[in-house]
Amino acid sequence: MKYNNKTTYNRTRSTRTHYKKSFALDIFKDMRVNFIDIGLLLWLLSNSKNFIINKNNVLKRSGIPEQKFLTSWKKLQELGYIEKHAIRAGVEWVINEAPEL
């Protein structure tokens, strides 16, 4: 069975030439997240719009111990930075740079 995963990035600012270099300062000011959470979120946001997230590959690439990674991923989901939606034969990941509070 082929999975049809999809990723959507909701960015607050982006320009054609500097989309990887500009992040909302609110991410750094959010006292609910730690440096591991911020690093994971910034890595996700720095990928191209065509990048399809595979959680297991991100875990392997991150170098973060599995339990810390899963805790961080869950916290980012609870805060609205990462959303998971089931779609036909796959998952859509939505990465929000500035989630609704």
C-alpha positions as CSV (number, residue, x, y, z in Angstrom):
1,M,0.0,0.0,0.0
2,K,1.3,3.4,-0.9
3,Y,0.9,6.2,1.6
4,N,-0.1,9.6,0.4
5,N,1.3,11.8,3.2
6,K,1.1,15.6,2.8
7,T,2.7,18.5,4.6
8,T,1.3,22.1,4.8
9,Y,3.3,25.0,6.2
10,N,1.5,28.0,7.6
11,R,4.2,30.7,7.8
12,T,3.8,34.2,9.1
13,R,6.4,35.7,6.9
14,S,8.2,34.5,3.8
15,T,9.9,36.0,0.9
16,R,10.9,34.2,-2.3
17,T,14.6,34.4,-1.5
18,H,14.7,34.3,2.3
19,Y,12.0,31.9,3.5
20,K,14.5,29.8,5.4
21,K,16.1,32.7,7.2
22,S,13.0,34.4,8.7
23,F,11.2,33.1,11.7
24,A,8.6,34.7,13.9
25,L,10.2,36.0,17.1
26,D,7.1,34.8,19.0
27,I,8.5,31.2,18.8
28,F,11.5,32.3,20.9
29,K,9.4,34.3,23.3
30,D,6.9,31.4,24.0
31,M,7.8,30.4,27.5
32,R,5.8,27.1,27.1
33,V,8.5,25.6,24.9
34,N,12.1,24.7,25.6
35,F,15.2,24.7,23.4
36,I,14.6,21.2,22.1
37,D,11.0,22.1,21.1
38,I,12.2,25.3,19.4
39,G,15.0,23.5,17.5
40,L,12.6,20.8,16.3
41,L,10.1,23.4,15.2
42,L,12.6,25.6,13.4
43,W,14.0,22.5,11.6
44,L,10.5,21.6,10.4
45,L,9.9,25.2,9.3
46,S,13.2,25.5,7.5
47,N,12.4,22.7,4.9
48,S,11.2,23.5,1.4
49,K,7.5,23.6,0.7
50,N,7.8,20.3,-1.1
51,F,9.2,18.4,1.9
52,I,6.9,15.6,3.2
53,I,7.3,14.9,6.9
54,N,7.8,11.3,8.0
55,K,7.9,11.4,11.8
56,N,10.2,8.4,12.1
57,N,12.7,9.9,9.7
58,V,12.6,13.2,11.6
59,L,13.3,11.3,14.8
60,K,16.3,9.5,13.3
61,R,17.7,12.7,11.8
62,S,17.2,14.8,15.0
63,G,19.7,12.9,17.1
64,I,17.4,13.5,20.1
65,P,16.7,10.5,22.4
66,E,13.4,9.0,21.4
67,Q,11.5,9.7,24.6
68,K,12.6,13.4,24.6
69,F,11.7,13.7,20.9
70,L,8.2,12.2,21.4
71,T,7.6,14.4,24.4
72,S,8.6,17.5,22.4
73,W,6.5,16.4,19.4
74,K,3.5,15.9,21.6
75,K,3.9,19.3,23.3
76,L,4.2,21.0,19.9
77,Q,1.0,19.3,18.9
78,E,-0.8,20.3,22.1
79,L,0.3,23.9,21.6
80,G,-0.9,23.9,18.0
81,Y,2.5,24.2,16.3
82,I,2.0,20.8,14.7
83,E,-1.3,19.4,13.6
84,K,-2.1,15.9,12.4
85,H,-5.0,15.2,10.1
86,A,-6.0,11.8,8.7
87,I,-6.4,11.8,4.9
88,R,-7.1,9.0,2.5
89,A,-4.2,6.4,2.8
90,G,-2.0,8.7,4.8
91,V,-1.5,11.7,7.1
92,E,-1.4,15.4,6.5
93,W,1.0,17.3,8.8
94,V,0.3,21.0,9.3
95,I,3.2,23.1,10.7
96,N,2.0,26.4,12.1
97,E,4.6,29.1,12.8
98,A,2.2,31.1,14.9
99,P,-0.7,28.9,16.1
100,E,-4.0,30.3,17.1
101,L,-4.1,30.8,20.9
